Amino acid sequence: MKQHLVERELTSEGPRRGGGVGPRRRSVTVNLAESPLAWLHARGHLSDRLFDAGERLRADYERAQIAPGVTMRWDPVRIRSTNADSLTPSERQVAARQRFDGAIKAAGKGLQDILWRVVCACETVTAAERELEWPARSGKLVLRIALERVADFYRIG
């Protein structure tokens, strides 16, 4: 898997790319392919259970194809198997949408916004806090509560 790494310079004014004028504080490498959820998990801010719940939610979001499409789909049409347990692609999409809606509903009002922004839209917690006009450092706590409820919905032990 190709990783997109960018080196950024951090100053007292915030992150800056390249050689601008001003004192150099430190340099960090950022993996742009890493999701905010994976970033939180890798740094110990989320337990394995909460990370798994978030990944399940994102998988259902993507399987349900809720995000707006950019172009026409060119997937080949599949013929349904004779196996009674198999689902057509449309049935899988509907089932994923039902699971996604159930998980979001289980998170509860007030928690759905941060959950969707960080897990599905891949916004950073800081950006989500800013957009929701929340106090700094409140997003992680609220996200953890939402993920606990989602983990219970998916019955992740």
N, C-alpha and C positions, 0 to 999 in steps of 0.2 A: 504494500500500500504506500503510495507516494504521499509524503507529508509536506505540507506547506508551512515552512518555518520562516518567520520574519524576525529580524533583530530590531528592537526598538530601544530608543534611549529614553530613560525616565528622568524627568527633571522636577523641580518644585512646582512647575506649571502643569505637569501631567505628561502623558506619553508624547513623544515626538519622533518622527521618522527622519533619518539622515542627519547630516551635519549642519544644524542650525546654530545660531549664535546663542551663547549662554553657557553656564557652568554644567559640566557633565557629572551626573550623579552616579548612575550605574546603567548597565545594559542587560536586557533580558531577551530571551528567545521565546517567541510565542508560536505555538502550533495552531494555525488557523483552521485546520481540519478537526480539531478537538472540540466537541460540543461543550457548552457550559455545564451540563450535567456531569459529563466525564471529568471536567476540570475540577468540579467540587468534590467528586468521589476520589480522584487521585490525590487530593490534598487533605483527605480525611474529614471533610465537612459533611459527607453523606455516608451512611452505612451501606453495606452491600444490598441489604433489603430495599432501602429507599432507591438506590441506583437501579436495581432490577425493576422496581415498580415504574420508575420513569422511563426506562427503556421499553418496557411493555406498552406503556401509554403511547410513546412515540411510534412504536411499530404499528399499533392499531391505527394511529393517526395517518401514517403513510399508507397502510393497506387499504384504509377507507377512502383514500384519495380525496381528502377534504380540501387540501390546499388547491388554489386555483391552478389550472393547467396552462402551460405556455404554448403548447402546440398540439397537433392532432396525434392520437395514439396509433401506432403502427404495429401493435402486438398482433401476432397471428391468432386467428380464431381457433380455440381448442374445442375438440369434441368431447362431450362428457363421457367419463369412464362408466363402465357397467357396474363398478363398485358402488354400493348404496351409500357408503360413508363419504364419498368424494363430493365436493361442492363445485359448482361452476365458478368462474372468476367473479361474476356478479354476486353470487350468493356469499362468497368469501368477503367481498367488499361490504355487503350489507351487514354481515356478522361482525366485521371489524368496526363498522360505524356504530353498531349497537353496543359493543364493548367500550368503545371510546366514550360515547355519550353516558353510559353507566358509570364509568370511572370519573369523568368530569363532574357528574352529578353527585357522586360519593364524596368528592373533595369538598363540596359545599360552596355556598355563596361567599364571596369575598376572598376565597382561596383559588378560584378557577382562573383568575386573571394571571397571577404570577406563575401558576402551574403551566398554563398554555404558553405563555411568553417564553419561559425558560426551557421547557421540555420540548414543545412542538415547534415554536418559531425560532428556537436557538438564540434567544437574546441573552445577554449576560444579566446576572442578578442586578448589577449596578444600573444597567440601562433600563431594566424593567422597573426598578424602584423610581428612577427618574421619570419615566413615562406615566407611572401610576401616581406620581407625586407623593411617594411614601418617604418616611425618614430613612436616612442612610443606615445600613446594616440591619434593617428590619426584614428584608426580603428573604434572607436565608432561613430565618426562623419560620416565617409563614410558609415558605416552600417545603420545609421539612414536615410541617403539620399536614400540608396537602398531600405530600408523598406518602405519609403514614396512612392516610385514608385510602389512597389509591392502592397501596400495598394490601390493605385489608380487603378491598374490592376484588383484587386479583388473587387473593388468598396466598400471598407470598409469605412464607414462614421465615 
